[in-house]
Each structure stands twice: as structure tokens, then as C-alpha cells.
């Protein structure tokens, strides 16, 4: 895991942004459900990293 606090915060913020974009841009078809789930997972990973910071 990243021990540098600044690097971890930067990664966390970028993961939150990418997750939000994936959730916002997910199409309304079955593939969109997968993209939405992927966005939620990335968002949760970013929040977990930020919380450890």
C-alpha cells in the first residue's frame, strides 16, 4: 500500500473522480449496469484510501 500520504491522497482523489465519471456516463443498457458497478467500486476504493489518509 502507499505509505506516502500525499501520493495516497492524490490516488484517492483521482479514483473518486474516475468513479464519478463512470457512474455519470454509464448508458442505460445492460453494459451500463456493469460500468455503473465498476464506477461504484472505484469510488469506494478511493474513499477507503482517503479515509486511511
C-alpha positions, 0 to 999 in steps of 0.5 A: 500500500502507499505509505506516502500520504500525499501520493495516497491522497492524490490516488484517492482523489483521482479514483473518486473522480474516475468513479464519478465519471463512470457512474455519470456516463454509464448508458442505460443498457445492460453494459451500463449496469456493469460500468455503473458497478465498476464506477461504484467500486472505484469510488469506494476504493478511493474513499477507503484510501482517503479515509486511511489518509 
